[in-house]
Amino acid sequence: MKAVISVIGRDSVGIIAKVSNECANCGVNIMDISQTVLQDYFTMIMLTDIDRINIPFTDFVDRMAELGKVNNLEIHAMHEDIFNVMHRI
């Protein structure tokens, strides 16, 4: 299974490292990543593999959101099922 993680906020040193580290701690593998800085704003989308996640996905979503709060970022983790359902409607 896959999940999409989006990150938006003011650019600062270490954002990718912090998000990647949290993924690794939870057994989430980064498959693809796209990031850019638009003026002072950092934006990133990651496609991840959650087959080996070591915590419930809902807990992972909460951990990523909390990581965002601590670092003044908006971080959202979404299961691929959300996207699959959106395209069936």
C-alpha positions in Angstrom: 0.0 0.0 0.0 1.0 3.6 -0.6 0.5 6.9 1.1 1.1 10.5 0.0 2.7 13.0 2.3 2.4 16.7 1.6 4.4 19.4 3.4 4.0 23.2 3.2 5.5 26.0 5.2 8.2 28.6 5.5 11.5 27.3 4.1 14.1 26.3 6.7 17.1 24.0 7.0 16.3 20.4 7.7 12.7 20.0 6.7 13.3 17.0 4.4 15.6 15.4 7.0 13.0 15.7 9.7 10.2 14.3 7.6 12.4 11.5 6.2 13.6 10.6 9.7 10.1 10.3 11.0 9.2 8.1 8.1 12.2 5.8 8.7 11.3 5.6 12.5 7.9 4.3 11.5 9.0 1.9 8.8 7.7 4.0 6.0 9.8 3.9 2.8 10.1 6.9 0.6 9.5 5.9 -3.1 9.5 9.3 -4.8 9.8 12.9 -3.7 9.2 16.3 -5.3 10.1 19.5 -3.5 10.5 23.1 -4.4 10.8 26.5 -2.8 8.4 29.1 -4.0 9.9 32.4 -2.8 10.0 31.8 0.9 7.7 28.8 1.0 8.8 25.2 1.0 6.5 22.6 -0.7 7.0 18.9 -0.9 5.0 15.8 -1.9 6.3 12.3 -1.1 5.0 9.0 -2.4 5.7 6.4 0.3 5.3 2.6 0.7 3.6 1.7 3.9 3.7 -2.1 3.6 6.2 -2.3 6.5 4.8 0.5 8.7 5.3 -0.5 12.3 2.5 1.6 13.9 -1.2 2.0 12.9 -1.6 4.3 9.9 -3.8 6.6 11.9 -1.0 7.0 14.5 1.4 7.8 11.7 -1.0 10.5 10.4 -1.1 12.0 13.9 2.7 11.9 14.3 3.3 13.6 11.0 0.7 16.3 11.9 2.4 16.8 15.2 5.8 17.0 13.5 4.3 19.8 11.4 3.0 21.7 14.4 6.3 21.6 16.2 8.1 22.9 13.1 5.5 25.4 11.9 4.6 23.3 8.9 1.4 21.8 7.5 2.1 18.1 7.1 -0.7 15.7 5.8 -0.4 12.0 5.3 -3.1 10.4 3.1 -3.6 6.8 2.3 -3.8 5.9 -1.4 -7.4 4.6 -0.8 -8.5 8.2 -0.6 -7.3 8.9 -4.1 -8.7 5.7 -5.5 -12.1 6.5 -4.1 -12.0 10.0 -5.4 -11.4 8.8 -8.9 -14.3 6.2 -8.8 -16.9 8.8 -8.0 
